[in-house]
Amino acid sequence: AMMVGPMGGWAIKKFDNYIDGKVKSGFEMLVNNFSAGIIGMLCAILAFFLIGPFVKVLSGALAAGVNFLVSAHLLPLTSIFVEPAKILFLNNAINHGIFSPLGIQQASETGQSIFFLIEANPGPGLGILLAYMVFGKGTARQTAGGASIIHFFGGIHEIYFPYILMNPRLILAAIAGGMTGVFVLTMFNAGIVSPASPGSIFAILLMTQKGSI
């Protein structure tokens, strides 16, 4: 959707500019409706045959990278794959496709699992939003405070993704924050009993054993 949506909007804008002043009076709505439908259909076909398979390959590559690092017991390094995947809205695929099954297996043996916290950890996103509150400019700074509340307490991680997309270099900050968080969790043998969804601090605390808090 992130790829096809802007592409469709751009295509419709270019088409509107091309036909501007060339459509006879009274036919504008007809042309607009039909052109939007035809362009949407073409975008859907393109997405089905090209973009869909590309995203599938990308998801598979990210999943393979995460699986390799998990097998090698290098959990902090999984953030190299997890954080970029989150920004591309592939977080649910990795979380429920990889970490949840591993976490359920580990929790059944030990009573808790760190795998449930790798993607659900709200720390990296909160750090970026707090940085925008202090060092940001304009609208981004004004909205970062509300976004941080929604992100941290509401568990809606997607709300901080646009802040990274506005400044892609911040993906490095997200990766560093994620690696640090997972390292600390590993060092203290932290974990929760089941997936925390959404990734709210309240949901995480509710899923944490009393002795681990």
C-alpha positions in Angstrom: 0.0 0.0 0.0 2.9 2.4 0.8 4.2 1.8 -2.7 1.0 1.6 -4.8 -0.8 4.5 -3.0 1.7 7.3 -3.8 2.2 5.8 -7.3 -1.6 5.9 -7.9 -1.9 9.5 -6.6 1.0 10.6 -8.8 -0.4 8.9 -11.9 -3.8 10.5 -11.4 -2.2 13.9 -10.8 -0.2 13.6 -14.0 -3.3 12.5 -15.9 -5.3 15.4 -14.6 -2.5 17.9 -15.6 -2.4 16.3 -19.1 -6.2 16.6 -19.7 -6.5 20.0 -18.0 -8.5 22.3 -20.4 -9.0 19.5 -23.0 -12.3 18.1 -21.6 -15.5 19.6 -22.8 -17.8 21.3 -20.3 -20.1 18.9 -18.6 -17.9 15.8 -19.1 -15.4 16.6 -16.4 -17.0 14.3 -13.8 -17.4 11.5 -16.3 -13.8 11.7 -17.3 -12.6 12.0 -13.7 -14.5 9.0 -12.5 -13.5 6.7 -15.4 -9.9 7.8 -15.4 -9.6 7.2 -11.6 -11.1 3.7 -12.0 -8.9 2.8 -15.0 -5.7 4.1 -13.4 -6.6 2.3 -10.1 -7.1 -0.9 -12.1 -3.7 -0.6 -13.8 -2.0 0.1 -10.5 -3.7 -3.0 -8.9 -2.5 -5.1 -11.8 1.0 -3.7 -11.5 0.9 -4.3 -7.7 -0.3 -7.9 -8.1 2.3 -9.0 -10.6 5.3 -6.8 -9.6 5.1 -5.1 -6.3 3.5 -8.0 -4.4 6.2 -10.6 -5.4 8.9 -8.0 -4.6 7.5 -7.4 -1.1 7.2 -11.2 -0.6 10.9 -11.6 -1.5 11.8 -8.8 0.8 9.8 -10.2 3.7 11.5 -13.6 3.1 15.0 -12.1 3.1 14.3 -10.2 6.3 12.8 -13.3 7.9 15.8 -15.4 6.9 18.2 -12.8 8.4 16.3 -12.8 11.7 16.2 -16.6 11.7 20.0 -16.8 11.2 20.7 -14.4 14.0 18.3 -16.2 16.4 19.9 -19.5 15.6 23.4 -18.0 16.2 22.2 -16.6 19.6 22.9 -13.0 18.4 19.5 -11.5 19.5 20.6 -7.9 19.7 21.6 -8.0 16.1 18.1 -8.9 15.0 17.3 -5.2 15.3 19.3 -4.7 12.1 16.4 -6.5 10.3 13.5 -5.8 12.6 13.6 -2.0 12.7 13.8 -1.5 8.9 11.0 -4.1 8.6 8.9 -2.2 11.0 9.3 1.1 9.0 8.2 -0.8 5.9 5.1 -2.0 7.9 6.4 -5.6 7.8 6.5 -5.8 11.6 3.5 -8.0 12.0 4.9 -10.5 9.5 8.1 -10.9 11.4 6.5 -10.7 14.8 3.8 -13.2 14.3 5.6 -15.3 11.7 8.9 -15.8 13.6 9.0 -14.4 17.1 5.6 -15.5 18.3 6.1 -19.2 17.5 9.6 -19.1 19.0 8.3 -17.3 22.0 5.4 -19.7 22.6 7.8 -22.6 22.5 10.3 -20.9 24.9 7.5 -19.8 27.2 6.1 -23.3 27.5 9.5 -24.5 28.7 10.6 -21.6 30.9 7.4 -19.6 31.7 8.4 -16.5 29.8 10.2 -15.5 26.6 12.3 -12.6 25.4 11.1 -13.2 21.8 7.8 -11.5 22.6 9.7 -8.3 23.4 12.0 -7.9 20.4 9.4 -6.3 18.1 6.9 -5.1 20.7 9.5 -3.0 22.6 8.2 0.6 22.4 11.6 2.0 23.5 13.2 2.8 20.1 10.2 4.6 18.8 9.7 6.5 22.0 13.3 7.7 22.0 12.9 9.0 18.4 9.7 10.8 19.3 11.2 12.4 22.4 14.1 13.5 20.2 11.7 15.2 17.9 10.1 16.9 20.8 13.4 18.4 21.9 15.3 18.9 18.6 12.6 18.8 15.9 11.2 21.7 14.0 7.8 22.8 12.8 4.8 20.4 12.7 6.9 17.4 13.5 7.9 18.9 16.8 4.4 20.0 17.6 2.9 16.6 17.0 5.7 14.4 18.5 4.3 14.8 22.1 0.9 13.4 21.3 2.4 10.7 19.1 4.7 9.6 21.9 1.7 9.1 24.2 -0.2 7.2 21.6 2.9 5.1 20.8 4.0 4.3 24.4 0.7 4.0 26.2 -1.5 3.0 23.3 0.9 0.6 21.7 0.3 2.0 18.1 3.9 1.7 16.9 3.0 2.8 13.3 2.5 6.3 14.5 6.3 7.0 14.7 7.1 5.4 11.3 6.4 8.7 9.3 8.8 10.5 11.6 11.6 8.2 10.4 10.5 8.3 6.8 10.8 12.1 7.0 14.4 11.7 7.9 15.6 8.2 6.8 18.9 8.5 8.7 16.9 8.0 11.9 16.6 4.3 10.9 20.1 4.0 12.3 18.9 5.5 15.6 16.0 3.0 15.7 18.4 0.1 15.0 20.8 1.3 17.8 17.9 1.7 20.2 16.5 -1.7 19.4 19.9 -3.4 19.8 20.5 -1.6 23.1 17.0 -2.6 24.4 17.4 -6.3 23.4 20.9 -6.4 24.9 19.6 -5.1 28.2 16.6 -7.5 28.1 19.1 -10.3 27.4 21.4 -9.3 30.2 18.6 -9.2 32.8 17.0 -12.4 31.4 13.7 -10.5 30.8 10.7 -11.9 29.1 6.9 -12.0 29.1 4.5 -14.9 29.2 2.7 -14.3 25.9 2.6 -11.8 22.9 1.9 -8.2 23.9 -0.5 -6.8 21.4 -0.6 -4.0 20.9 2.9 -3.1 22.0 1.8 -0.9 24.8 3.8 -0.5 28.1 0.6 -1.5 29.8 0.2 -4.7 27.8 3.8 -5.6 28.4 3.5 -5.1 32.1 0.3 -7.2 32.2 2.2 -10.0 30.5 5.2 -9.8 32.8 5.5 -12.2 35.7 5.4 -10.6 39.1 8.9 -11.7 40.0 10.3 -10.2 36.8 8.9 -6.7 37.1 
